[in-house]
């Protein structure tokens, strides 16, 4: 290795709480001087790479920022600083002159490095690093791994000169980043947290397990609340395609919680003399992870349109194929139609087809309402426990970050009842980025609320959006043309066709003669609705599909009469509020 690369590949970390330096870094200034260095000064050479870690006690911060790795720089020089203390003793320290070559969009905290075992004790960076003083300079032997971790967490953020330092065979997430058909099976398949917690509670409550020595009630919601409050909802994130690494991550989280998380320890001791720690400890939760059969949750077959049909979709597969084609090309579609036409259900099914191997992290759903805002969806100020405000990312921005981390995967965000809010106001400047032709970094924009001056955001092309609209909703907000032109719209109609009748017979036990009666009834009511109110108000087929199998003829008749009395007539009363007698005349015999 020549001298240039020897110098360039010598890595250091600087942990600083110097407020002036931090302000310059957050403002995007490239030239920064870090004062007060006392360790390893003689080992630093020009062109060495330095990972800059922000730190500081909240009470002493002059402005709001998060602690963690924020920038990567090259050493440009160093100077000696001499001053006298109160007793007149000469004190010598040093300043390191840096040129920042990479600003990270958000700080990377110690917790973000849990997935990287070789970084657990990396100076000032790893989660198992012992406390070090501020203004500390540390030498890093695993600097290449830090670069790889940064590249995994924030793809496309590192300059080429740093990417060139990462050997191809060191890529931690190499399998995840290959966009090939054969590698899709290796992508993370995160088991639903509530499913895993439910299985753990079943295991825990068996007599041969810890239940024999604990009389308290352990429920799913209790375990989930512990995880959310004390472990940032990470203890039950298990990738069934990488169990070894997932379980190792859980062990590290637990170890840190037991050793460093004072609030967790105090809570556990206070509520039940340490029982919560024991429930999630080596002899219980970790033992459960070692014993549990995760193979039952591994999904080997891709989710395709045929599965949507098998699940009870009555739309022709060719029509579904067109919906899917438009979603892939346009990136954004809206399913609209009368109530009961299965818009939300179909949105979820199409999302699964896009994702192929559905799991918890790849599909998100929010429901718009009149009070929903930009701050709820994108980013806004939220109060902290200490009374201060901090910028908190909303679910859409979080999904954007996740999609960037895994470019080989597809992600879908579903906006249910999108017309009940004001989409143009809620999306704000992100509205421009929704357009399929602007799904790249070159169109990145600054947000209304930025965490630093240089922060810009774009929507990656592996994030798809599906909206749903109820055309009969009286609380509709006007959707302007700028919003509309970024979406393809598909109208779902009531479908009481042969596929519907076949489903009723096979899945619900309803014979053809009775389904014919239902169809005749619905067609007559819908003809009346269309005449008086329009097609947007017709009754959808979902009203007339039982959730479970219905028994004999008498039970089927009772089910249908209940649907008419308790679901259809109240809806018609809204439509025909000036003719209640007409509503009361509707019946199914």
N, C-alpha and C positions, 0 to 999 in steps of 0.2 A: 504494500500500500504506500503510495507516494505521500509526501509531507502534507500536501493540500488536503487529501482525504483523511489523513490522520487527524489533522486539526479540525476539519469540518465534522468528523464523526466522534469528537469528544463532546459529551453532553453534560450539561449542568442544569440544575433547577435553582431558581431564586424565589424565595417566599417573602413577599414584601407587604407591609402595611403602611408604607409611606404614602400619605394621602395625595401629595403633589404628583408623584410618579403615577399613582393609580388613576388620577384624574386625566393625566395626559394619555395614558393607555386607552381609557374608555372614550376619550375624545378622538382617538384615531391618529395621534401623533406618532410618527415613526421613530424619532430620535428621543430616547429616554435615558436618564441617568439614575441608577439605583444606588442610593448612599447607604452608609452604615454597615458595609460588609466586613466581617471579621474572620471568616473561615475560608480556607482553601484558596485564598487570593493568589498565591504564588503559582497555582496550577492552571489558572485561566489564561488562555492565549486569544489573540485576535482570531476571528472567524469561528471560534467555538460556538456551538448552538446552545441556547439557553431557553428553558421552559419557564415562563413567568407565571407564578402562582400568586393570586391576590389573597390577602388575609386581613385579619383585624377583628377586634371585638366590636360587636354592634354598637355598644355604648360610646365607643371612641371614633366611629366613622363620621366623617364630615358630610357625607352624602351616601345615598343608597346604592349598594352593589352587593353581589353575591361572591362568596369566597370560592376559589378554585382556579384551575388552569385557564388562562385567558389569552395568552399570546406566545409566539415563538420568535426568538430574536437571535441575531448574531452579535458577538462581542466586537466592538470597534475600538475599545481602549479601556484603560483603568487609571485611576489617580489615587494618590494618598491624601487622606484628610486628617489633619491634626487639630486638636482642640484641648482645652483644659476643663476639668470638672470643677465642682464647687470648692474642692480642697486645693486646687491649683495643680493637680497631677496631670501630666500630659497623657492624652488618650489618642491612640492612633487607630483609624479605621480606613476603609477604602470605598471608593465608588466605582461601579462598573458602567461603562458607556455602551449602550445597546442600540442596534438598529432593528426594529421589529419588521419581520418579513411575513408574518401570518397572524392576523387578528381572528380569533374564533368568534362565531356569531353569538354564542353563549358560553359561560364558563363551564368547564367540565369538572364536576365535583369528585371527591374521593369515591363516593358511592358509584359513580358512573364507571369506575375501573374494576368493579367486582368481577366482571366477566373475563378479566385478564390476569390469570394466576401469577404470571411472572412479574406483575407490577404491584403486587400486594404490599411490598415493603419498599417501593421506589421512593426515594427522598422527596418529601413535600407533596407527593402525588398519590402514592398508593394508599388504600384504605387501612392498612395495618401499620402505617408509618407512626412511630412514636412521636410525641409532640416535639417540635423543633421551634427555636426562637424565630421571631420575625427578622427580616433582613438576612436570612440564612442562605448561604450558597451551598448547594450539595452536588456531588458528582454522581452522575447516573450511568450505570453500566448497561442498562436496558433501553437506551434512548431510541433505538430503532423500533422497539415494541411500543413505546409511547407514540411515536409517529404513526405506526399502524393503527393503534387504538383511536387516535384522533381522526385518521382517515376513515375508519369504520363508523365512528359516531357522527362525523360531519363530512360526508363525501363531497368532493370538488372544492373544499376549502383550502387545502394545502397547495402552495405553489409547486411548480414542476420540479424545482431544484431539491425540494424536500421529498417529493414522491419518488424521485430517482434514487434516493437512499434506501428505499424499502425493497428488499429482495422479494421476488415473486413468491418464493416458497415460504416466506414468513407471514403471508397474509392470513390473519386469524380467521377471517370470515370469507376465505377464498371460495368455498363451496357455495356460500350464500350469494356471492356477487356474480357468479357465472350465470348468464342468461341463456341456458340451454335446457332443452326438454328433459334430458336425463338427470340434471341436477336439481330439478324442482322438488323432487322427493326429499332432498336434504335440507330444504328451507325450514326455518323454525315453525313448529306446529305447537302453539301455546295452548295448553289445556285450559278450559274455562275455569276461572278461580272458584266460582261457586260450586262447580261440579267437584273439583278437587277437595274443597273444604267439606262438602257433603260426605264424600267418601271417607275423609279423615275422621269426621264425627262418628260415622258408623263404626269404623275401626276402633276408635277410642272408647266407645261405650260398650264394647264387648267385655264380659267379665274377666277374661284372661289378661286384659290390658289395664291401663292405669285406673280405670273406673272403679276397681275394687278398693282403692284407697282414697277416693275423692267423691264426696257426696253432692257436690255442687252441680249445677246444670251447665253443660257445655253444648251450646247450640251454634249453628252455622253463623248466625248474625253476630254472636259474641266473638267468635274466632276472626271473622272478617273485620270487625271493628278494631280488634287488637292489631291486626295486620295493617289496616289503613292508618290508624293513629300513630303507631310506634315504628312501623317498618315501611312506610310509603307504598303500601300495597304490593310489596315485592316478594314476600315470603312464599306465596303460592303461585308464582309465575314459573311454571314448569314446561320446558320444551320437550315433548315426548320423543323428538328425533335427536335430542342431545341430553339424555337424562344425567349422564355423569357430570357434565359441566353445570347443569341446572342445580343438581343437588349440592355440588361444591359451592355454588353461589349462595344457596340457602344457608349452608353451614357458616360461611363467612359472615353473612348478615346476622345470623344468630349470635356468633361469637362477638361481633362488634356490639350488638344490642346488649348482651349480658355483661360485657366489660366496660362499655363506654356510655351507653344510653341511660342516663340517670333517671329520666322520666319513666322509662320502661321498668327499671329496677324498683323505683319507688312505688309505682302503681302495683306491680306484682306483689310486693311485700305488704302493701297496705290493704289490698282488697281481699287477699286470702293467703297470707303468709307464704308467698312465693309460688303458689299454684300455677298462675299463668305462665311463668318461666318453665315450670315443669311440664305443662301441657305441650308447649312448643319446643321442648328440650330433646336431648339425645334419646331418652327412653320412650318417647311418645311420637311427636311429629317426625323427627329424623328416622326413627325406627320404622314408622309407617312408610316413609318414602323408600326405604330399603326393601320393604316387604311387598309393597303394592304392585299389582300387575298393571302396568301402563300400556301393555300391548293392545288391550281392548280399545284404546282410544286412538291408535294410529290409523290414519285414513290413507289407504293405499290407492283408492280409485278417485280419479278426478271427478269433480262435480260438473255435470254437463246438462244440456237442455233436456235430455231424456229423463234425468232425475227430477227436473221441474215438472214435467208431464206426469211422472209417477207419483209426485207429491200431491197432485190434484189440481193442476192447471188445465183449464178448459180451452185455452187459446191454442190455435193451430201452431205446430212447431215451426213452420215456415215464417209465420208472423213473429214468433219469438226470436227467430234467427235475425230478422230485420231489426228488431229492438236492440239486440246484442251488437249487431254490426254498427248501428248508429252510435251506440254508447262507446264502442271502441274508437270510432272515427271522430265523433264530436266531443267526446270526453264527458259531456253533460246531457242528461235527458230528464224530462219530466213526464210522469205518468199521471194523467188527469182523467176524471170521470165521475159519474154519479156515485152516491154512497153505496157501499157494499159490492163494488166491482173488484175488490182484491188488490188495490193499488199498493198498499204498504207491503202486503205479503209477496207480491210479485217483485217489488223493489228488492226485498231481501233475497229472493231466489236468484234474480239476475246478478246480484252482488256476489253470491256464492259461486256462480258460474265464472264470473270475471276473476275471482280470487283463485278458483280451482281447488285449492285445499283449504277450505274455510277454517279460520281460527279466530280467537278472541281479538287479536290486535288488528286484523286486516279490515274489519268491517265495523264502522261506527254509525250511530244513529242519534239524531237530535230532532225534537219536535218544535217547530216554530209556534209562537203565540204572540199576541199583541205587545207584550212587555219584553220580548226577547230582543237583545241588542248586540251591537258590535262588540261591546265589552264582554258579553257572555260567550260569543262565538270565537272571536279572534284574540283579543288581548285587552285587559283592563286593570285598573288599580283595585287592589283588594287589601283590607286591613289585616295586619298580622297580630299575633298574640301580645306583642309588646306595644301595640297601639300605633305603630308606624304603618305606612302603606307600601306595598310592593306590587310590581307589575306581574300579573299572572297570565300565562297563556291559556286560551280557551281550547276546546276540543278540536276545532278545525286546524289551528296552528300546530297543535300537538300531533295531529295526524300527518300534516305536511312534513314535519321533522322525521316522523317514523318512515314515511314513504321515501324520503331522501336517504335514510340509513340503509334501506333494503331495496335498491333500484331494480333487482331482478324479480321482485314480487309485485303483485297488483294490490291496490287498496281502494276501498269504496266507502264514500261518506254518503249516508242517506239523510236527506232533509224532509222529514214528514210534515205534511200540511204546510208546505213552504209559503203558501199565499196567505197564511194567517198572521204572518209578520210582514215587515216591509223589507223585502230582500235587498233592494239597492242600498238602503241605509245600514242594514245588518252586515252586509259584506264590505261596505265602504270601498276603499281603494283596491281591495282584493277582487272586486267585480271585474276589473280589467284583466286580472291574471287568470280568471276562469276560462277565458277563450282558448280553444285548442291550439291556436297558432302562437300563443304566448306562453307555452308551458316549458320554458327553459330559463336558465340563469341570466341570459342576456336581457330579459325583460323584468328582472327583479326590481321591486319598488320598496321605498321606505314606508314603514307603517305609521299610523297616527301616533302610536305610543312606541317609541324605540328604546331598546335597552342600551344602545350606544349609537353614536352619530353615524357610524358606517354601516349599521345593520340594514340589510335589505332582504326581502323575502320573495320567493317565486313558488309557484305550484308545479311540482314535477309531473311529467307526463304519465307516470304510473299510478296517479290518483284520479279516480273516476267519481263522478257525482250523479246521484239519482235523487230527484225531488218528486214529491207526490202532491196532488192538488184535488180537493173535493170541489167539483164544479157547482154543487148545490149549497155550498157554505155561504151564508148571508154576510159573514164577517170578512169577505174577501178584501184584500188590499190590492190596489192597482199595481200591476206589474209593468214597469216601463219597457220601452222597446229595447233599450240598451241591455237590460237583463234578459229579455225574451230571445234576442238574437244569438245569445250564447248557448241556448238549449234547443234540443229537438223535442217536440211535444208529441206524445202519443195518447190517444183517447181510448180508454177501456169502456166497453159496452157490457150491459147485462148479457150473460151467456147461459141460457137454459137450453143448451144444445144436446146432441147425442153423447158427447163426452161427459157432460154434467149428469145426464140420466144414468150413464154407465157407472159413474162414480157412486151415485146414490145407491145403486143396486149392489155393487161389489163391496163397498166400504161401509154402507149404512143399513143395508138390508131392506131398502125401499124398492118395491117392484115397479115395473114400467107403468102399470095402470095408474098407480098413485102419483108417480112423478109426472105423468101426463096431466093429471088434475092440477097439480101444483103449477105446471107450466101455463095451463089455460087461465088459471087464476091470476098469475103474475102478468101475463100478457094483457089481460083485460084491465087490470089496475094501471099498468104502465101506459096503455093507450089513453086512459083518462088523464094521467099525469102529463103526458106529452101534449095533449090537447090544451090543458089548462096552464101548465107551468113550463113545458119545454123538455127536451131530451136530457138536459143536464140534471134533472131531478128524478129520473126514473129509478126504480128499485133494482139493486144489483143482485147477482146470484148468490153472494155470500150469505145473505139472509136465509137462504133456503138450502143450506148444506149443514146437516147436524154435525156437531163436534164428535160425537160417539155414535156407535151403532144403536139404532132405534128398534124396539121390539116388534110386537105384533101390530096388526092393522089399527087396533084401538089406540095403542101407544103412539103410533105414527100420526094418527089424526089429532091426538091431544097435543103432540109436539108442534104440529103445524098451526093449530088454533092458538097456542101460546105465542108463537112467532107473530101471528097476525095481531093479536090483542096487545101484546106487550112491546113489540118492536115496530111493526108496520103502522098501526093506527096512530101511535104518538107522533111518528114522523109525518104522516099525512095531516095530522092536526096542525102541524107547523105550516104545511103547504096550503091547506084549505082552512085557514083560521076563521074565514068569514062564512064557512058553510059546514059547521060541525055535524049537522044532520047527515050530510053526505059521507063524512068520515064514519059515523056510527053505523051507516048502512053496509059498510064493508064487512064481510064475514066469509069464513071458509067452512063449508059443510061436508 
